[in-house]
Amino acid sequence: MQLLLFSASTRTGSYNTKLIELTSKLMKTQADDIVLDVADFKEFDMPLYDADLNATSGLPKNALHFIERLQKADGLVISSPEYNFSIPGTLKNLIDWVSRQKPMPWKAKPILLMSAAMSVVGGNRGLWATRIPLEACGSYVFSDMFSLALAQEAFIENGELKDSGLQDRLNKNLADFIHYVRRLT
Ligand SMILES: Cc1cc2nc3c(=O)[nH]c(=O)nc-3n(C[C@H](O)[C@H](O)[C@H](O)COP(=O)(O)O)c2cc1C
């Protein structure tokens, strides 16, 4: 099974990137047959969606590059910041460009959504907004989502979570998602 993982933040020291790093570490302990493709969101830098550009030049090269990685993946894990209670424009822009390819690259892709934020709700409102375009594009967004609250205090030096009970919950969420992907593929 191959999974594409990325944090939808380009910030140095990003909490969402830390959560993806921890996810990658935990997933490796869950099964031997899992291949992880951990992407840097900067690899998918692209212009704002522009229908005229789309009509004249097709998709930007980094959108095509993302689609290649997406097509190889049996499932995705995305950890995204919450911006103004919603999905960051950068992630929405990526979803929109990719959705212009035929056949629809997002269709039937299992996706686990996660977030990390400094607030007590951990960016969870942004994930509800993120489900909408992904589900509109036909992705199978997993019902359980993981939101890390007070992310600035949540990690210890080795990149694990200070709260071991919360890390157990994350581990269970990942195991359940892997099971879901196996059942779909
Ligand atoms: C434009 C903008 C809007 C933000 N809106 C929210 C918000 O609605 N809720 C929240 O918890 N944090 C919000 N934040 C703070 C981010 O959660 C914080 O910057 C977090 O560290 C971003 O994730 P990262 O560490 O992975 O980059 C916002 C930050 C920016 C730049």
The ligand as an SDF file (V2000), in Angstrom:
LIG
                    3D

 31 33  0  0  0  0  0  0  0  0999 V2000
   -4.2100   33.8720    7.7500 C   0  0  0  0  0  0  0  0  0  0  0  0
   -4.2100   33.1060    9.0380 C   0  0  0  0  0  0  0  0  0  0  0  0
   -5.3980   32.7830    9.6280 C   0  0  0  0  0  0  0  0  0  0  0  0
   -5.4130   32.0100   10.7960 C   0  0  0  0  0  0  0  0  0  0  0  0
   -6.6210   31.6290   11.3190 N   0  0  0  0  0  0  0  0  0  0  0  0
   -6.6300   30.7380   12.3440 C   0  0  0  0  0  0  0  0  0  0  0  0
   -7.8620   30.1730   12.7850 C   0  0  0  0  0  0  0  0  0  0  0  0
   -8.9220   30.4310   12.2800 O   0  0  0  0  0  0  0  0  0  0  0  0
   -7.8160   29.2640   13.7900 N   0  0  0  0  0  0  0  0  0  0  0  0
   -6.6060   28.8870   14.3820 C   0  0  0  0  0  0  0  0  0  0  0  0
   -6.6120   28.0340   15.2650 O   0  0  0  0  0  0  0  0  0  0  0  0
   -5.4500   29.4380   14.0000 N   0  0  0  0  0  0  0  0  0  0  0  0
   -5.4310   30.3380   12.9780 C   0  0  0  0  0  0  0  0  0  0  0  0
   -4.2430   30.8490   12.5390 N   0  0  0  0  0  0  0  0  0  0  0  0
   -3.0150   30.4990   13.2530 C   0  0  0  0  0  0  0  0  0  0  0  0
   -2.4590   29.1800   12.7610 C   0  0  0  0  0  0  0  0  0  0  0  0
   -3.1690   28.1230   13.3540 O   0  0  0  0  0  0  0  0  0  0  0  0
   -1.0020   29.0910   13.1650 C   0  0  0  0  0  0  0  0  0  0  0  0
   -0.2980   30.0580   12.4150 O   0  0  0  0  0  0  0  0  0  0  0  0
   -0.4610   27.7120   12.9600 C   0  0  0  0  0  0  0  0  0  0  0  0
    0.8430   27.6950   13.5000 O   0  0  0  0  0  0  0  0  0  0  0  0
   -0.4510   27.3800   11.4750 C   0  0  0  0  0  0  0  0  0  0  0  0
   -0.0410   26.0510   11.2750 O   0  0  0  0  0  0  0  0  0  0  0  0
    1.4940   25.6620   11.0090 P   0  0  0  0  0  0  0  0  0  0  0  0
    2.1970   25.7840   12.3090 O   0  0  0  0  0  0  0  0  0  0  0  0
    1.4240   24.2610   10.5290 O   0  0  0  0  0  0  0  0  0  0  0  0
    2.0290   26.6110    9.9630 O   0  0  0  0  0  0  0  0  0  0  0  0
   -4.2030   31.6340   11.4000 C   0  0  0  0  0  0  0  0  0  0  0  0
   -2.9780   32.0040   10.7910 C   0  0  0  0  0  0  0  0  0  0  0  0
   -2.9920   32.7020    9.6320 C   0  0  0  0  0  0  0  0  0  0  0  0
   -1.6720   33.0300    8.9570 C   0  0  0  0  0  0  0  0  0  0  0  0
  1  2  1  0
  2  3  1  0
  2 30  2  0
  3  4  2  0
  4  5  1  0
  4 28  1  0
  5  6  2  0
  6  7  1  0
  6 13  1  0
  7  8  2  0
  7  9  1  0
  9 10  1  0
 10 11  2  0
 10 12  1  0
 12 13  2  0
 13 14  1  0
 14 15  1  0
 14 28  1  0
 15 16  1  0
 16 17  1  0
 16 18  1  0
 18 19  1  0
 18 20  1  0
 20 21  1  0
 20 22  1  0
 22 23  1  0
 23 24  1  0
 24 25  2  0
 24 26  1  0
 24 27  1  0
 28 29  2  0
 29 30  1  0
 30 31  1  0
M  END
$$$$
